[in-house]
Structures are given as structure tokens and as C-alpha cells.
Amino acid sequence: MTQTRTFRTSRPAVAVPLGFGAAAGYAASLPLQDRLIRNTGDSISGQVLGLHMNGMMRWQAIGALIAGAVASFVPPAIAMGTMAAASTVVTLLLVPGLAPVRSRRTTGRRPARDASR
């Protein structure tokens, strides 16, 4: 009879870095939310955050659906590795679009007129 190792019996040396990685991944999304709120009017900021979270949950569900489909054709470990690799590729492709926007001084353009005046 073989004994399977569960998370409870695994060593903290494995669990702690995994927890740290998960927390760092979550924390990485906070500057994006801050950027979204800074570029949104106060009157609709709640709606914007709701739409943002709704979109994130939708794509997480689609990712889980794709992972389940992949796991139906290959062993679960290979499916998880494939999804991790795909996630890394998508993240790397999105990084250039997350670069800070240049300030008006460096672009040489004049600021847009405020429509409320």
C-alpha cells in the first residue's frame, strides 16, 4: 500500500513559498485597480470596479473550463503544467501594455481641455 502525501503532511518549506507566491500574485493586481480608479470619475467608480471584478471572474471561469477540457485529454499534472505555461505566456504578452503612461511633459502634447468648464 502506497502512502500519498497531502498538503497537511507536506513540509512548510514547500507550503510557505507557495503561499507567498499566491499573495504576491494577488498584490500585483492592486496597482492595476488603483490605476483604473484614478482614471475613472467618482460618480461611476463603484460601477467600474464591479464591471472589472465581473470580467475577472468570467475569465477565471473560462480558464477553469479550458483547464478541464485539457485535463480530459491528458493527465491532470500535464494539464496543470500546460495551463501554467499558457498563463505565463499571456502574462508576458500583456506586460508591454501595462507600462506607465508617459506624462504630458515627455510627450510634447498639450493637455486636453476640460469639458466641464
N, C-alpha and C positions, 0 to 999 in steps of 0.2 A: 504494500500500500504506500503510495507516494503522498507526501505532505505538501500541500500548497501553501505558499507564503501569502498572507493577506497584508493589508495596509497596517492593521493593528500590530502585527508582529514584525513589520519591517523596521529597519533602523532609522533613528532620527536623522542620521547623516543623509538619508535619501529624501525623507519627508520635508525637512526644513528647506532645502534648496528648491524643491518643487513648489512649496507654499510661497516662498519668496518670489519665484518666477511668476506665479499667478498674480500675486499682489502688484508686482511691477507692471505686468500687462494691463491690469485694471487702472493703475495710476497713470499709465501712458495716455489713457483716453481723457483724463481730466483737463489737460491743456486744450484739447480739441473742443470740449464743451465750453470752456472759457472763451475760446476764440469765437465760437458760434454765438454765445450770448453777447459778447462785445459788438458783434456785427448785426445785432437784432434790436429792434425797437422795444422799449419797456412794455408797451401795451400788448405785444404778442409773444413775449419771451416764454411764457408758460406753454403756449401752443407749439412753439418751435421746439422746445425741449421734449414735449410729448410726441411730436412727429419724429424727432430724432431717435428717441427710445423705441418707438414703434417700428421704425425702419431697421434698427439694430436687431430687435427680437425677430423680425421677419427673416432677415438674412441668416441669423443663427439657426432658425428652424430649417431654412433651405439647406444650410451646411450640414445639419444633422441628417436631413433626408438624403443628401448626396452621400454622406458617410455610410449610412445604412445600405444604400444601393451598392456602393463599392464593397462593403462587407458581405453582401450576399454572393459575391463572385470570388472573393479571395478571403484568406484567413483574417480574423479581426486585427491581429497585430500588423499585418501588411496594410490593411485599410487605414488604421490609425496613423501609421507612418506616412502613407500616401496623402492623407488629409493634412498632416502636419507640414509636409513638404509643400503642398499646394497653398496652405496658409502663409508660409514663409515667402513663397514666390509672389503672391498677391500683395503682401505687406511691402516687399521690396519694390514692386511696381508702383505702389501708391505713395511711397516716400517723397519723390520729387514734387508731387502736388501739395505736400504738407509743409513745404518750405515757407518761412515767414514772408509775408508780402512786403515788398520794398516800401520805404516811406516816400512821401511825395517829394522830399528834397532830393533823393537819389534818382528818382525817375525823371525829373525835369518837367513834370506836368503840373499844371495848376489844379488846385482842388476844385471839385465840382461845387456849383452853387447850391446853397441850402434852399430847398423848395418851400420851406415854411416861412421864409422872410418875405 
